[in-house]
Amino acid sequence: MQAMNVHQVVQRGRGQRLLVPAKALIVLAFTWGVLYPTLLWSLRHVF
C-alpha cells in the first residue's frame, strides 16, 4: 500500500514537471499570436 502511494506521488510530480514547460509554451504561443499581428498591423500603418 505504501509503495503504491509513493509511486502515485512520483507520477504526480513527473506530471507537474511536464506541465510547466507545456504551460510556458502555451503562454509563449498566445503572446506571440497576439503580439505578432499587432506588430505587423502597426508596421503596415507606419509605412
DSSP file (Angstrom, degrees, kcal/mol; ACC not computed):
  #  RESIDUE AA STRUCTURE BP1 BP2  ACC     N-H-->O    O-->H-N    N-H-->O    O-->H-N    TCO  KAPPA ALPHA  PHI   PSI    X-CA   Y-CA   Z-CA
    1    1 A M     >        0   0    0      0, 0.0     4,-1.9     0, 0.0     5,-0.1   0.000 360.0 360.0 360.0 -44.9    0.0    0.0    0.0
    2    2 A Q  H  >  +     0   0    0      1,-0.2     4,-2.3     2,-0.2     5,-0.2   0.906 360.0  51.5 -64.7 -41.8    2.8    2.4    1.0
    3    3 A A  H  > S+     0   0    0      1,-0.2     4,-2.3     2,-0.2    -1,-0.2   0.877 107.7  53.8 -63.2 -36.9    4.8    1.6   -2.2
    4    4 A M  H  > S+     0   0    0      2,-0.2     4,-2.2     1,-0.2    -1,-0.2   0.913 108.6  48.9 -63.0 -43.9    1.6    2.3   -4.3
    5    5 A N  H  X S+     0   0    0     -4,-1.9     4,-2.4     2,-0.2    -2,-0.2   0.912 110.4  50.4 -62.9 -43.1    1.2    5.7   -2.6
    6    6 A V  H  X S+     0   0    0     -4,-2.3     4,-2.4     1,-0.2    -1,-0.2   0.916 110.1  50.7 -60.5 -43.2    4.9    6.6   -3.3
    7    7 A H  H  X S+     0   0    0     -4,-2.3     4,-2.5     1,-0.2    -1,-0.2   0.899 109.9  49.9 -62.1 -42.0    4.5    5.6   -6.9
    8    8 A Q  H  X S+     0   0    0     -4,-2.2     4,-2.6     2,-0.2    -1,-0.2   0.909 110.6  49.7 -63.7 -42.2    1.4    7.8   -7.3
    9    9 A V  H  X S+     0   0    0     -4,-2.4     4,-2.5     2,-0.2    -2,-0.2   0.914 111.2  49.5 -62.8 -42.8    3.2   10.8   -5.7
   10   10 A V  H  X S+     0   0    0     -4,-2.4     4,-2.4     2,-0.2    -2,-0.2   0.922 111.9  48.3 -62.5 -44.4    6.2   10.3   -8.1
   11   11 A Q  H  X S+     0   0    0     -4,-2.5     4,-2.4     2,-0.2    -2,-0.2   0.911 111.3  49.8 -61.8 -42.7    3.9   10.1  -11.1
   12   12 A R  H  X S+     0   0    0     -4,-2.6     4,-2.2     1,-0.2    -2,-0.2   0.911 111.2  49.6 -63.2 -42.2    2.0   13.2  -10.0
   13   13 A G  H  X S+     0   0    0     -4,-2.5     4,-2.2     1,-0.2    -1,-0.2   0.899 110.9  49.5 -62.3 -41.7    5.4   15.1   -9.6
   14   14 A R  H  X S+     0   0    0     -4,-2.4     4,-1.7     1,-0.2    -1,-0.2   0.893 109.8  51.9 -64.5 -40.2    6.5   14.0  -13.0
   15   15 A G  H  X S+     0   0    0     -4,-2.4     4,-1.8     1,-0.2    -2,-0.2   0.901 110.0  48.0 -63.2 -42.1    3.2   15.2  -14.5
   16   16 A Q  H  X S+     0   0    0     -4,-2.2     4,-1.7     1,-0.2    -1,-0.2   0.890 108.9  54.2 -65.9 -38.9    3.6   18.6  -12.9
   17   17 A R  H  < S+     0   0    0     -4,-2.2    -1,-0.2     1,-0.2    -2,-0.2   0.850 111.7  45.2 -64.0 -33.6    7.2   18.8  -14.1
   18   18 A L  H  X S+     0   0    0     -4,-1.7     4,-1.2     1,-0.2    -1,-0.2   0.794 108.1  58.6 -77.4 -29.1    5.9   18.1  -17.7
   19   19 A L  H  X S+     0   0    0     -4,-1.8     4,-2.9     1,-0.2     5,-0.2   0.842  95.0  64.3 -69.8 -33.3    3.0   20.6  -17.2
   20   20 A V  H  X S+     0   0    0     -4,-1.7     4,-2.4     1,-0.2    -1,-0.2   0.941 105.5  41.2 -61.5 -51.4    5.3   23.6  -16.5
   21   21 A P  H  > S+     0   0    0      0, 0.0     4,-2.5     0, 0.0    -1,-0.2   0.871 114.8  54.0 -63.9 -33.7    7.1   23.7  -20.0
   22   22 A A  H  X S+     0   0    0     -4,-1.2     4,-2.3     2,-0.2    -2,-0.2   0.927 109.8  46.6 -63.7 -44.7    3.7   23.0  -21.6
   23   23 A K  H  X S+     0   0    0     -4,-2.9     4,-2.7     2,-0.2     5,-0.2   0.914 112.0  51.1 -61.8 -42.9    2.2   25.9  -19.8
   24   24 A A  H  X S+     0   0    0     -4,-2.4     4,-2.6    -5,-0.2    -2,-0.2   0.901 110.6  49.0 -61.7 -41.4    5.2   28.1  -20.7
   25   25 A L  H  X S+     0   0    0     -4,-2.5     4,-2.9     2,-0.2    -1,-0.2   0.899 110.9  50.0 -64.2 -41.5    4.8   27.1  -24.4
   26   26 A I  H  X S+     0   0    0     -4,-2.3     4,-2.5     2,-0.2    -2,-0.2   0.928 113.2  45.8 -63.3 -45.7    1.1   27.9  -24.4
   27   27 A V  H  X S+     0   0    0     -4,-2.7     4,-2.8     2,-0.2     5,-0.2   0.918 114.2  49.1 -62.9 -43.3    1.7   31.3  -22.9
   28   28 A L  H  X S+     0   0    0     -4,-2.6     4,-2.5    -5,-0.2    -2,-0.2   0.925 112.8  46.7 -61.8 -46.1    4.5   31.9  -25.3
   29   29 A A  H  X S+     0   0    0     -4,-2.9     4,-2.6     2,-0.2    -1,-0.2   0.889 113.4  49.8 -64.1 -39.4    2.4   30.9  -28.3
   30   30 A F  H  X S+     0   0    0     -4,-2.5     4,-1.7     2,-0.2    -2,-0.2   0.944 112.9  44.7 -65.4 -48.8   -0.5   33.0  -27.1
   31   31 A T  H  X S+     0   0    0     -4,-2.8     4,-3.4     1,-0.2     5,-0.3   0.900 115.6  48.3 -64.0 -39.9    1.6   36.1  -26.6
   32   32 A W  H  X S+     0   0    0     -4,-2.5     4,-2.5    -5,-0.2    -1,-0.2   0.909 109.9  52.6 -64.4 -42.5    3.3   35.6  -29.9
   33   33 A G  H  < S+     0   0    0     -4,-2.6    -1,-0.2    -5,-0.2    -2,-0.2   0.806 118.1  37.5 -63.9 -29.6   -0.1   35.1  -31.6
   34   34 A V  H  X S+     0   0    0     -4,-1.7     4,-1.2    -5,-0.1    -2,-0.2   0.884 120.6  43.5 -86.6 -44.3   -1.3   38.4  -30.1
   35   35 A L  H  X S+     0   0    0     -4,-3.4     4,-2.9    -5,-0.2     5,-0.2   0.885 107.0  58.7 -73.0 -38.9    1.9   40.4  -30.5
   36   36 A Y  H  X S+     0   0    0     -4,-2.5     4,-2.6    -5,-0.3     5,-0.2   0.933 108.2  42.2 -62.5 -50.7    2.9   39.4  -34.0
   37   37 A P  H  > S+     0   0    0      0, 0.0     4,-2.8     0, 0.0    -1,-0.2   0.893 115.7  51.9 -62.6 -36.9   -0.3   40.5  -35.8
   38   38 A T  H  X S+     0   0    0     -4,-1.2     4,-2.6     2,-0.2    -2,-0.2   0.919 110.7  47.8 -62.5 -43.7   -0.3   43.7  -33.8
   39   39 A L  H  X S+     0   0    0     -4,-2.9     4,-2.3     2,-0.2    -1,-0.2   0.920 113.3  47.6 -62.6 -45.0    3.3   44.4  -34.7
   40   40 A L  H  X S+     0   0    0     -4,-2.6     4,-2.5     2,-0.2    -2,-0.2   0.908 112.7  49.5 -62.1 -42.3    2.6   43.7  -38.4
   41   41 A W  H  X S+     0   0    0     -4,-2.8     4,-2.0     2,-0.2    -2,-0.2   0.919 112.2  46.8 -64.4 -44.4   -0.5   45.9  -38.3
   42   42 A S  H  X S+     0   0    0     -4,-2.6     4,-1.8     2,-0.2    -1,-0.2   0.879 113.0  49.9 -66.3 -37.4    1.4   48.8  -36.6
   43   43 A L  H  X S+     0   0    0     -4,-2.3     4,-2.4     2,-0.2    -2,-0.2   0.906 111.6  47.8 -66.5 -41.2    4.3   48.4  -39.2
   44   44 A R  H  < S+     0   0    0     -4,-2.5    -2,-0.2     1,-0.2    -1,-0.2   0.848 111.3  52.2 -65.9 -34.4    1.8   48.4  -42.1
   45   45 A H  H  < S+     0   0    0     -4,-2.0    -1,-0.2    -5,-0.2    -2,-0.2   0.846 111.1  47.3 -69.6 -34.6    0.2   51.5  -40.5
   46   46 A V  H  <        0   0    0     -4,-1.8    -2,-0.2     1,-0.2    -1,-0.2   0.935 360.0 360.0 -73.7 -47.9    3.6   53.3  -40.3
   47   47 A F     <        0   0    0     -4,-2.4    -1,-0.2    -5,-0.1    -2,-0.2   0.471 360.0 360.0 -82.6 360.0    4.8   52.6  -43.8
